[in-house]
Structures are given as structure tokens and as C-alpha cells.
Amino acid sequence: MSQIILLILIILILITIFKNNFNESFQNEGNRRIPKVIYTYLIDNPPKIQIENIELLKSKTSNWNVIILTSKNINQFVDRFFLEKYRHFPEDKFVILLSYYIIIKNGGVWINPNITIYNGSYLNNYVNEYFFNDVDCILLQLKENKYNVYLKNFIVFATANSSFLKRLLKDLTKYFTIKYDDWKYKYFPKNYKIEEGDLDKTKLINYLTIRNLLTSGYYFNVKTRMEKNKKVYMVRLSEPSRKDFKNERILNYNIRNNLIII
């Protein structure tokens, strides 16, 4: 009799262990799934091409939820902390910071309205690739024109709390608050040459901050590949920084009551 009871207890313990492992595995899979939500932002009185691009985007991504942020509805999608911290920035800087913040907070895909999407089906391919690979985020750099080097020409894929986007938001919050000449003196890479397409200082700071994070090698390991009209960046946490990011020593980043604190 005692042996039967012991056997039953062992079976119950094994079932409990299996159930816990299954739930943990299922939860991890859910955390790896990028929400099928596309975010973009329309400025007041936007150029006609941006309106056309968004209408085309919606028609080509019918199985996605496309959220168009504007100055009138932004309160519905970001918390008071973000607006208090960032709304005083000039609009070009504010939209860049918003693009990172909204993906950090919710996960999803960011597509700038300057980007024309003719075939939305390939977006699903990168969502699936993200799910099956140990990556922090995926960046697509489109090759549409000669000076297409800034984030406005990137498509960003990530789940919530992307370490790469957190670091980017933290760095740009700092860089956008100092004078351009001071930033250039302290942070401008020596091996980068200014070209005609680099005249927009805000976009240049944004691009070179991304470039530095992608190439530094300490925080992130990045694999790239060329496709037909775009360059794909697969961004992973590097081994030396995983523990630091996990303990939030580098980023000093916390989420409390849905407020992002930097």
C-alpha cells in the first residue's frame, strides 16, 4: 500500500514539474512573438506622399493593426511621464524618440511614413525570423535613394523591452540635449566623412548613434545580410553585456507601473 502511495506521489511530482516547464516554455514563446502592430507618426499638415504611403501601407498589411500616431491622439498611446520628459523637444527629435519608446513599451513594428511599402507580406517573414532566433531586434535599412542612411529609412522589429532600443533611447536623450558642436566634438566618429546627405543634424546624430551601437561589439553582436533592396541587421546582446543588461546596471532602466524611467 505504501509503495502505491509513493508511486502516486512520484507521478504527481513529475506532472507538476512537466506542467511548470511547459508553462515557462509557453510563456517564453509568447515573449518572443512580436505583436502584429505597426506604428507610424503623421505630423500636422503632412506632405501628400506621407498620406499616400500610409494608405498604401494599410492596404498592403490588412492582417496587421496599423496605428497612426498624431499630435491629437498621442495621449492615448503614451503615458504622462513620456510627454513630460520629451514633449519639449523639437518635433523631429521628438518623433525619433517616440519611435523607440513606443516599441520598447509595447513591442511591434515601426515604419516611418516616408517609407513606401509595396508588398507587406515580407513583414511576416521577419516576425517569424525573430521568433525562431535569439535576437533582440531586427532593423531593415532600405535602399531607396543615394542618401538613405537614417532611421527614417529603417523598419524596426522588436518585442517590448528591447535592450538595443533602450540603449538607443538613453543615448539620444543625452545627445539631443547638448549643442551639435559639443556632440560633434565629443562623439563624432573620426572615420566618418560628412556628405551632402548628412546636412540634417538631427538625423545625422540619430544615424551615427545607431551605427556606433551596431559596430562597437561590446554591447551587441550584429549579423548583417543583403537582400534585394535592403540590408538586414540581426541584433543580439553580446555575452559580456548580458548580465549587465539583465541587472540594469548599464541602462539604469526600469519599468514601474507602466512608466519608463531613464
N, C-alpha and C positions, 0 to 999 in steps of 0.2 A: 504493500500500500504506500509506504513511504517512498519507494522508488518511482511509483506512478506520479505522486505529488511533485517529486523532484524533477521528473521529466516534463511535467506540465509547466513548472516554473521556468525551466530552461527554455522551453518553446516560447513562453510569454516574453522572456527577456530578449530572445532572438527577434521576435516580431517587433518589439519596441525599438531595438537597435536599427532594424531594417526600415521601419517607418520613419525614424528620425533622419536616417541617411537619405531616404527618398525625399522627404520634405525639404531637407537642406539642398539637395541636388536640384529639386524643382524650383526652389527659391532663387538659387544661383542662376539657373537658366532664365528665370524671369528678369533678374537684374541685368542679364546680358542682352535682352531684347530691346532694341531701340523703338520707342513709341512711333507709330506711323503718323507723325505730326510734323508738318512743315511750317516753320515760322519765317516771316519776312516783315519788312517795315516800309511803309509808304510815308514819305514826308508830306507836309502840307503843300498843295499845288504841285504835285509830282509831274515830271516830264511825261509826255504821252507814251514813250517807249516803255516806261516802267509799268504803266497801267496795262498796256498790251501784253507785256511779259507775264504779269500776274494772271491775267485772264487765260493766257495760253498755258501757264503752269497748272491752273485749276482744271483745265480741260484734259491735260495730259497725265494728271495724277488723281483720277476720280476715286481711287481706293485709299487715298490719303486725306487727312484732315488738314486743310490749308488755313492757317491763322494769319491774318493780315493785321499787324500792329500799326496803330496810328497814334498821334498825339491825343486823340479824343478817347480812345479805348484802352490805352496802355495801363491805366489804373486797374483794369480787370485781370491783368496778367502778371504784374509785378507788385511786390509789396512796398509798403511805405518807406522801408529802410532804403531800398534801391533808389527811389525817387529823391529822397532827402540827400543821399550821398552823391548822386550822379546827375540830377536834372540841371544843375547849373553849368555843366559842360556845354560847349558849343555843339550844335546838332550833329555835325559829322563825327565828333568824338563820342557823343552820347550813343549814337546808333551802333557804333563799333562795340562799345562796352555792353550795350543791351544784347547784342547778338550772342556774346559769350554767356552773359548772365542767364538768359532765358533757357539756354541749353543746359547749363550747369544745374539750374533749378529743376527743370522738367525732363530733360532728355529730348531727343528728336533730331530734326534736320534744319539747318539754317541755310536759306537761299536768298541772296541779295536780289532785289527787283531789277538790277541791271543785267542779270543773267537770263538768257533766253533758253528755255527748256523745250526742245522739240520732241524728245522721247523720254517720258517719265518712267518707263518700265525699268531702266537700268538702275534707278534708285533702290529698288528692291534687292538687286544683286549685292549692293554694298551693305545693306541692312543684314542680309544673310551672312555675308562675309564677316561682318563684325561679330555676329552671334557665335560663329564657329571658330573664331580666332581670339587669342588673348591680347586684344588691343584696347588702348584707352580711348582713342578716337581715330576717325578717318577723315582726311582732308583731300578734296579733289581740287586741283588747280587747273582751271580751264585755259585753253589756248585759243582765245578768240581774237586777240589783236596783239600788236607788237609790244605794248607796254602792260600786258596783262599780268601784273606781278603782285597785286594787293589782295587783301582778304575779300574785298567786294567781289572778286572773281573766284573765290573759293566756295565750295559747298562743304559744310561741316556736318559730320555724323557723330553722335555720341549719346550714351546714356547719361542720366543725371550724375552729377558729381565728378565729371571728367577731370583728372588731375592736370592734364595739359591745359585745358581751358581755365581752370582755377589759377594756374601759374601765369597764364597769359593775361587774365583779368587783373591779377595782382600787379604785374609788371607795368601794364598800360595805365592803370590807375595812378601809378607813381609817375610814369613818363609824361602823361598828359597834363600833369600839374606843374611841370617845370618848363622854363623857356626852351624854345627849339635850339638855340645856340648852346645852352648849357647841356641839353641832351646830346647834341651832336658832339660836343667836346668830350663828354664822359662815356658815351655808349656807342657811338657810331663805329662800325667795324672798319678797320684800316684797309681791308682788301676789297671794299665795295666802292664802286665808282658811280657817281651821280650821272644819270642820263636824263634825257628830255622828259621821259615819262615819270620821273621822280619829283616833279615840281610841287605836287601836293604833299605838304609836310606831314599832315596827319596820317595819310595813307602810307607814307614812307616810314614813319615811326612804327606804325602797325605792322607793316610787312617785315621790317628788319627785326622786330621783336620776335615775330613768328620764326623767321629764318634762324635767329640765334638759338631759340629753343630746339628747333629741328636738327641743328648741326652741332650743338655743344657736346652731345654724347654722354653727359653726366646724368641729367635728369631723365632723358628719354632715348630709347633706341628707335630709329626710324628706318623702315624699309620703303623703298620707292619703286615704282614701275611706270613705264609709259604706256598709255593706251592711245586710241585713235586721235582724240583731240584734248587729252587731259593727262595730267600727272597725278598719280595716286600716292598719298603718304599714309602708311600704316604706322601709327604712333603707339609705342609701348613704353611702359615705365622701365627704366634701366634698373638692374639689380642693386647698385649702390644706393639708389634713391627710394626703393620700395618701402623700406622700413621708415624712412623719414616722412614720406608722404602719408603712410598709414597712421603715424603718430602725430601728423600735422605740425611737425617742427619747422619744416621749410616754409609752408604756406601760411601757417598761423590762421587756418581757415576752419570755421565751424558753421554748422547749420543748427540753429536752435529755434524752435517754434516757426519753422519755415522762413527764418530770416538768415540771409547770408552775411556773415560778419568777416570782414577782412582787416 
